[in-house]
């Protein structure tokens, strides 16, 4: 019986060791990929409040904004 328990504990330790090594390698691989992405693909330029890149394109017409706001208000206040 003790030989069976010893064999079981040995198998458990080998299995836990392999899982630990796999997870450690996974963490290292994720950190390496993160470093590579940050190095070769830097952050995009900051976006404005409208979601467009800063400094590009024309502004949105105030009439368009008013029409969108009115449509949203009408949609939210209609009876269900």
BELHUPE-V100381 format. One record per residue. RES is the residue in one letter. SS is DSSP state (H for helix, E for strand, - for the rest). BURIAL is 1 if it has 16 or more other ideal C-beta (glycine too) atoms within 10 Angstrom, else 0. Layout:
RES:SS:BURIAL ; RES:SS:BURIAL
This chain:
X:-:0 ; X:H:0 ; X:H:0 ; X:H:0 ; X:H:0 ; X:H:0 ; X:H:0 ; X:H:0 ; X:H:0 ; X:H:0 ; X:H:0 ; X:H:0 ; X:H:0 ; X:H:0 ; X:H:0 ; X:H:0 ; X:H:0 ; X:H:0 ; X:H:0 ; X:H:0 ; X:H:0 ; X:H:0 ; X:H:0 ; X:H:0 ; X:H:0 ; X:H:0 ; X:H:0 ; X:H:0 ; X:H:0 ; X:H:0 ; X:H:0 ; X:H:0 ; X:H:0 ; X:H:0 ; X:H:0 ; X:H:0 ; X:H:0 ; X:H:0 ; X:H:0 ; X:H:0 ; X:-:0 ; X:-:0 ; X:-:0 ; X:-:0 ; X:-:0 ; X:-:0 ; X:E:0 ; X:-:0 ; X:-:0 ; X:-:0 ; X:-:0 ; X:-:0 ; X:E:0 ; X:-:0 ; X:-:0 ; X:-:0 ; X:-:0 ; X:-:0 ; X:-:0 ; X:-:0 ; X:-:0 ; X:H:0 ; X:H:0 ; X:H:0 ; X:H:0 ; X:H:0 ; X:H:0 ; X:H:0 ; X:H:0 ; X:H:0 ; X:H:0 ; X:H:0 ; X:H:0 ; X:H:0 ; X:H:0 ; X:H:0 ; X:H:0 ; X:-:0 ; X:-:0 ; X:-:0
